[in-house]
Amino acid sequence: WQTGAFTISTVTPSQGPTTGGTTVALSGSGFVSLSQATCKFGASTVSAALQSSAKMLCLAPAAAAGSVAFSVSLNGQDFTSAGSFLYYGTDAIGECFVYSR
């Protein structure tokens, strides 16, 4: 993904649990330190943490299971598509019993 201002080479991981909290790392070039840098997971916008001109981090918010569009902005207004992010459900085990004879 490339725009006049920056290029995104990789986005990892591209999936996470519906509970949110997954740190998504973007690598590329041309990332500039602006306080408005954001990532958008579907309709939810979150602040981005710029690590360098080549690395940016975003924390995925909670969302329903399924695939959502993922995009990035350095000014908080003009977003560039960076593919999609897949939210998956988590199975919880309430109790576990060990049976032995």
ROPAVO-147589 format. One record per residue (C-alpha): residue number from 1; residue in three letters; x, y, z. Coordinates in Angstrom, 1 decimal. Layout:
N
VEXNU, NUM, ala, X, Y, Z
...
END
This chain:
101
VEXNU, 1, trp, 0.0, 0.0, 0.0
VEXNU, 2, gln, 1.5, 3.3, -1.0
VEXNU, 3, thr, 0.4, 6.9, -0.8
VEXNU, 4, gly, 2.3, 10.0, -1.6
VEXNU, 5, ala, 3.3, 10.5, 2.1
VEXNU, 6, phe, 4.1, 7.0, 3.2
VEXNU, 7, thr, 4.3, 3.3, 2.2
VEXNU, 8, ile, 3.0, 0.3, 4.2
VEXNU, 9, ser, 5.0, -2.9, 3.5
VEXNU, 10, thr, 3.6, -5.3, 6.2
VEXNU, 11, val, 0.8, -5.4, 8.8
VEXNU, 12, thr, 1.2, -8.1, 11.5
VEXNU, 13, pro, -0.7, -9.8, 12.8
VEXNU, 14, ser, -3.8, -9.5, 10.5
VEXNU, 15, gln, -6.1, -11.1, 13.0
VEXNU, 16, gly, -7.0, -11.1, 16.7
VEXNU, 17, pro, -9.7, -12.0, 19.3
VEXNU, 18, thr, -13.0, -10.2, 19.5
VEXNU, 19, thr, -12.0, -8.9, 23.0
VEXNU, 20, gly, -9.4, -6.6, 21.3
VEXNU, 21, gly, -6.0, -5.8, 22.8
VEXNU, 22, thr, -4.0, -7.1, 19.9
VEXNU, 23, thr, -0.9, -5.0, 19.1
VEXNU, 24, val, -0.8, -4.5, 15.3
VEXNU, 25, ala, 2.6, -3.6, 13.9
VEXNU, 26, leu, 2.9, -1.8, 10.6
VEXNU, 27, ser, 6.2, -1.5, 8.8
VEXNU, 28, gly, 7.0, 0.6, 5.8
VEXNU, 29, ser, 8.5, 4.1, 5.2
VEXNU, 30, gly, 7.7, 7.7, 5.5
VEXNU, 31, phe, 5.8, 7.6, 8.8
VEXNU, 32, val, 6.1, 11.0, 10.4
VEXNU, 33, ser, 5.5, 11.9, 14.0
VEXNU, 34, leu, 2.1, 13.5, 14.0
VEXNU, 35, ser, -0.2, 13.4, 17.0
VEXNU, 36, gln, -3.1, 12.6, 14.7
VEXNU, 37, ala, -1.7, 9.3, 13.5
VEXNU, 38, thr, -4.5, 6.8, 13.7
VEXNU, 39, cys, -5.6, 3.3, 12.6
VEXNU, 40, lys, -9.1, 2.4, 11.7
VEXNU, 41, phe, -10.5, -1.1, 12.3
VEXNU, 42, gly, -13.9, -1.0, 10.5
VEXNU, 43, ala, -15.7, 2.0, 12.0
VEXNU, 44, ser, -13.5, 2.2, 15.1
VEXNU, 45, thr, -10.6, 4.6, 15.1
VEXNU, 46, val, -7.7, 4.3, 17.5
VEXNU, 47, ser, -4.5, 6.3, 18.1
VEXNU, 48, ala, -1.3, 5.0, 16.6
VEXNU, 49, ala, 2.1, 5.0, 18.3
VEXNU, 50, leu, 4.9, 5.9, 15.9
VEXNU, 51, gln, 8.1, 3.9, 16.8
VEXNU, 52, ser, 10.1, 5.3, 13.9
VEXNU, 53, ser, 9.8, 6.5, 10.4
VEXNU, 54, ala, 9.5, 2.8, 9.4
VEXNU, 55, lys, 7.3, 1.4, 12.2
VEXNU, 56, met, 3.9, 2.2, 13.7
VEXNU, 57, leu, 1.8, 0.3, 16.3
VEXNU, 58, cys, -1.9, 0.2, 16.8
VEXNU, 59, leu, -4.0, -1.5, 19.5
VEXNU, 60, ala, -7.0, -3.3, 18.1
VEXNU, 61, pro, -10.3, -2.4, 19.8
VEXNU, 62, ala, -12.9, -5.0, 20.7
VEXNU, 63, ala, -15.3, -5.9, 17.9
VEXNU, 64, ala, -17.7, -8.5, 16.7
VEXNU, 65, ala, -16.3, -11.6, 15.0
VEXNU, 66, gly, -15.6, -11.2, 11.3
VEXNU, 67, ser, -13.4, -9.3, 8.9
VEXNU, 68, val, -13.2, -5.5, 8.9
VEXNU, 69, ala, -11.4, -3.0, 6.7
VEXNU, 70, phe, -8.1, -1.8, 8.2
VEXNU, 71, ser, -6.7, 1.6, 7.3
VEXNU, 72, val, -4.1, 4.1, 8.5
VEXNU, 73, ser, -3.9, 7.9, 8.6
VEXNU, 74, leu, -1.1, 10.2, 9.6
VEXNU, 75, asn, -3.4, 13.3, 9.9
VEXNU, 76, gly, -6.6, 11.6, 11.3
VEXNU, 77, gln, -8.6, 12.5, 8.2
VEXNU, 78, asp, -7.1, 10.9, 5.1
VEXNU, 79, phe, -7.0, 7.1, 5.4
VEXNU, 80, thr, -5.1, 4.7, 3.3
VEXNU, 81, ser, -6.3, 1.1, 3.1
VEXNU, 82, ala, -3.9, -1.5, 4.6
VEXNU, 83, gly, -6.0, -4.5, 3.9
VEXNU, 84, ser, -8.3, -6.2, 6.5
VEXNU, 85, phe, -8.2, -7.4, 10.1
VEXNU, 86, leu, -10.0, -10.6, 11.1
VEXNU, 87, tyr, -11.7, -10.8, 14.5
VEXNU, 88, tyr, -12.2, -14.3, 15.8
VEXNU, 89, gly, -14.2, -15.5, 18.8
VEXNU, 90, thr, -12.6, -17.0, 21.8
VEXNU, 91, asp, -13.8, -20.2, 23.5
VEXNU, 92, ala, -13.7, -20.2, 27.2
VEXNU, 93, ile, -13.6, -23.3, 29.4
VEXNU, 94, gly, -15.5, -22.6, 32.7
VEXNU, 95, glu, -14.4, -25.8, 34.5
VEXNU, 96, cys, -12.1, -28.6, 33.8
VEXNU, 97, phe, -12.4, -32.0, 35.4
VEXNU, 98, val, -9.9, -34.8, 35.2
VEXNU, 99, tyr, -11.3, -38.3, 35.3
VEXNU, 100, ser, -9.2, -41.2, 36.4
VEXNU, 101, arg, -9.9, -44.7, 37.4
END
